[in-house]
């Protein structure tokens, strides 16, 4: 009888350990997701900041009458434009 009780206790202890490790893995995964989300937000923020800077520089170089099409003159857009017909 005592052996059966010990086995039952060992099984319960094993189940508790498994639950604890699963919980820790889940928490670690959630933290990683949060870190990735923050990193993506930083990248987006950097891109927006860079776009604002480039737009300000573009406004300095382009005449006011072309401000309506200012996006065309930005660095990123001008790099995407084909240089010749294909």
ROMARDREN-498922 format. One record per residue: x negated, y, z of N, C-alpha, C, O, CB in turn; residue in three letters. Coordinates in steps of 0.001 Angstrom, whole numbers, padded with zeros to 6 digits, always signed. Last residue first. Glycine has a CB too. Layout:
N
XYZXYZXYZXYZXYZALA ...
***
This chain:
86
-011753+049396-070351-012193+047991-070448-011583+047366-071674-011820+046190-071950-011805+047181-069182UNK -013077+052667-070173-012003+051745-070564-012554+050341-070717-013685+050143-071161-011331+052201-071877UNK -014944+053618-067232-014701+053586-068669-013577+052613-068963-013176+051831-068101-015981+053193-069443UNK -014778+053656-064522-015635+054662-065135-015456+054708-066651-015777+055713-067285-017091+054387-064791UNK -011784+053365-062604-012715+052799-063589-013527+053916-064242-013004+055004-064485-011949+051986-064669UNK -011593+054145-059157-011257+054512-060526-012274+053892-061497-013476+053898-061234-011220+056056-060683UNK -012678+053599-056706-011765+052606-057269-011424+052904-058723-011005+052004-059452-010493+052542-056447UNK -014096+055844-056101-014847+054602-056312-013975+053532-056947-014478+052654-057649-015416+054090-054989UNK -012067+057645-055664-012912+057837-056843-013756+056603-057131-014095+056343-058286-013815+059050-056654UNK -011024+056669-053269-010218+056630-054483-011083+056766-055725-010859+056081-056723-009168+057729-054457UNK -013197+057168-051527-012668+055818-051692-011884+055693-053004-012060+054731-053752-011771+055448-050500UNK -013541+059985-051725-014615+059052-052073-014071+057654-052383-014445+057041-053382-015635+058974-050931UNK -010908+061910-053284-011583+061324-052125-012582+060267-052572-012474+059723-053671-010559+060713-051151UNK -009448+062803-055406-010825+063254-055319-011589+062668-054131-012789+062905-053990-010851+064742-055241UNK -006939+061846-054966-007659+061341-056137-009144+061682-056037-009993+060937-056525-007061+061925-057436UNK -006012+063381-052866-006372+061979-052622-007185+061387-053765-008027+060517-053545-005119+061147-052404UNK -005261+065838-053952-006523+065743-053185-006965+064293-052972-008162+064014-052905-006364+066431-051824UNK -003323+066969-055544-003838+065649-055904-005141+065339-055155-006016+064652-055683-004067+065566-057424UNK -002915+069441-054434-001752+068566-054577-002188+067129-054851-001514+066183-054445-000836+069068-055706UNK -005258+070777-054765-004995+070170-053458-003807+069208-053503-003717+068279-052700-004739+071257-052419UNK -005822+072189-057035-005836+070731-057151-005578+070023-055820-005668+068798-055749-007163+070279-057712UNK -005920+074819-056306-004827+074436-057200-004757+072919-057403-003747+072410-057890-004989+075133-058549UNK -008288+075003-054832-006997+074939-054144-005871+074471-055044-004956+073789-054582-006650+076283-053577UNK -010974+072849-055937-010212+074094-055998-008835+073910-055367-008282+072810-055366-010073+074571-057454UNK -013121+070944-053832-012075+070998-054854-011351+072336-054782-011143+072885-053700-011073+069830-054679UNK -014881+071035-051673-015432+070906-053020-014401+071132-054139-014771+071473-055263-016040+069542-053176UNK -013357+071198-049387-014397+072208-049588-014869+072218-051047-015212+073268-051589-015590+071949-048642UNK -011823+068921-049618-011155+070219-049730-012171+071334-049958-011876+072310-050648-010325+070510-048469UNK -013779+067020-049072-013220+067094-050413-012544+068441-050624-012676+069041-051691-012223+065949-050651UNK -014145+067391-046346-015267+067642-047260-014760+067813-048690-015260+068659-049431-016296+066486-047192UNK -011610+066581-045492-012065+067938-045206-013217+068317-046136-013260+069434-046653-012499+068065-043731UNK -011679+063932-046316-010682+064833-046888-011077+066287-046660-010896+067128-047541-009297+064557-046285UNK -013696+062930-044723-013914+062965-046170-012910+063894-046841-013239+064568-047818-013811+061549-046767UNK -012454+063175-042207-013702+063886-042498-013908+064021-043999-014254+065095-044491-014899+063160-041864UNK -010277+061456-042561-010046+062865-042255-011290+063695-042565-011189+064789-043120-009645+063037-040781UNK -011620+059055-042956-010774+059589-044022-010514+061072-043804-010528+061856-044754-009446+058821-044095UNK -012815+058742-040453-013658+058879-041637-012868+059481-042798-013386+060318-043537-014241+057518-042040UNK -010516+058401-038913-011419+059515-038644-012303+059791-039861-012506+060943-040244-012287+059220-037405UNK -009529+056043-040011-008725+057259-040072-009598+058494-039868-009441+059501-040559-007609+057216-039018UNK -011632+054301-039383-011274+054522-040781-010474+055817-040940-010702+056590-041871-010469+053329-041321UNK -011526+054404-036575-012734+054836-037280-012429+055153-038747-012909+056150-039287-013825+053753-037186UNK -008989+053281-036182-009254+054644-035736-010478+055212-036452-010469+056365-036886-009458+054682-034212UNK -009455+050712-037153-008444+051558-037789-008701+053014-037447-008639+053882-038317-007022+051144-037352UNK -011386+049887-035301-011711+049938-036728-010738+050847-037468-011142+051652-038307-011689+048526-037341UNK -009882+049988-032948-011062+050839-033096-011434+050996-034557-011760+052094-035009-012242+050263-032314UNK -007993+048006-033498-007549+049384-033296-008713+050352-033453-008548+051426-034032-006908+049547-031910UNK -009662+045774-033583-008949+046179-034791-008475+047624-034688-008542+048378-035659-007758+045251-035045UNK -010450+045712-030883-011459+045896-031928-010809+046356-033237-011344+047228-033922-012244+044586-032153UNK -007981+045192-029687-008676+046443-029389-009715+046737-030468-009845+047876-030916-009348+046377-027998UNK -007507+042621-030718-006563+043701-030986-007230+045060-030765-007058+045974-031572-005315+043561-030089UNK -009633+041182-029616-009530+041315-031074-008621+042483-031442-008920+043244-032362-008999+040009-031704UNK -008925+041372-026923-010197+041930-027375-010161+042155-028887-010605+043193-029377-011373+040996-026993UNK -006491+039962-026937-006525+041367-026539-007795+042044-027042-007744+043171-027535-006426+041495-025013UNK -007447+037436-027654-006492+038112-028528-006480+039610-028222-006461+040432-029138-005073+037510-028360UNK -008994+036904-025414-009643+037004-026717-008738+037735-027710-009205+038550-028505-010003+035603-027249UNK -006992+036729-023479-008007+037788-023370-008705+037995-024708-008978+039131-025098-009047+037442-022276UNK -005652+034467-024404-004940+035745-024354-005930+036906-024273-005738+037940-024915-003974+035781-023150UNK -007671+032560-024011-007179+032814-025360-006459+034159-025416-006636+034914-026373-006239+031681-025816UNK -007829+032630-021240-009003+032991-022038-008585+033339-023459-009085+034301-024042-010034+031841-022050UNK -005293+031679-020577-005690+033024-020167-006874+033515-020998-006916+034675-021408-006044+033047-018671UNK -005489+029087-021647-004468+029996-022143-004830+031447-021804-004690+032337-022643-003094+029630-021554UNK -007535+028030-020077-007714+028134-021524-006730+029138-022122-007089+029936-022988-007536+026757-022188UNK -006259+028103-017571-007468+028897-017793-007726+029088-019288-008093+030181-019720-008683+028223-017127UNK -004196+026279-018047-003863+027653-017681-005061+028572-017937-004904+029678-018455-003426+027732-016196UNK -005691+023980-018443-004838+024484-019515-004488+025949-019282-004487+026754-020213-003559+023644-019625UNK -006846+023729-015917-007714+023976-017070-006909+024501-018260-007382+025363-019000-008461+022692-017462UNK -004510+023273-014407-005365+024419-014103-006263+024752-015295-006424+025922-015644-006219+024137-012853UNK -003555+020915-015501-002731+022118-015577-003580+023375-015364-003400+024391-016036-001599+022057-014538UNK -005699+019240-014794-005363+019453-016203-004543+020727-016383-004795+021517-017293-004592+018247-016757UNK -005529+019335-011990-006731+019823-012661-006450+020135-014132-006897+021156-014655-007861+018791-012546UNK -003028+018126-011646-003225+019510-011199-004441+020128-011889-004405+021281-012317-003396+019567-009663UNK -003582+015588-012615-002588+016402-013308-002747+017882-012933-002621+018768-013778-001162+015912-012971UNK -005426+014766-010652-005830+014852-012062-004877+015732-012863-005313+016529-013694-005892+013455-012684UNK -003779+014731-008433-004926+015639-008451-005422+015839-009886-005791+016946-010277-006067+015093-007555UNK -002031+012702-009221-001519+014051-008982-002646+015077-009036-002492+016155-009612-000804+014122-007624UNK -003821+010564-009323-003103+010959-010520-002574+012388-010381-002662+013182-011317-001952+009984-010799UNK -004586+010460-006647-005593+010741-007676-004919+011213-008965-005390+012145-009616-006457+009485-007951UNK -002166+009762-005455-002784+011041-005106-003823+011436-006159-003928+012608-006521-003440+010964-003706UNK -001837+007235-006580-000827+008284-006818-001398+009665-006539-001152+010616-007281+000417+008048-005943UNK -004013+005956-005454-003922+006084-006909-002944+007202-007284-003202+008001-008184-003479+004742-007547UNK -003278+006090-002782-004498+006770-003221-004463+006996-004738-004827+008061-005236-005751+005948-002825UNK -001024+004447-002788-000888+005855-002406-002096+006657-002887-001942+007787-003351-000731+005992-000876UNK -002214+002043-003461-001197+002602-004353-001026+004088-004065-000899+004894-004987+000154+001857-004190UNK -003800+001603-001210-004435+001788-002514-003467+002439-003504-003868+003292-004296-004932+000438-003065UNK -001912+001220+000754-002779+002389+000860-003442+002685-000479-003630+003843-000850-003842+002176+001946UNK -000818-001186+000000+000000+000000+000000-000867+001257+000000-000565+002233-000687+000934-000006+001199UNK 
***
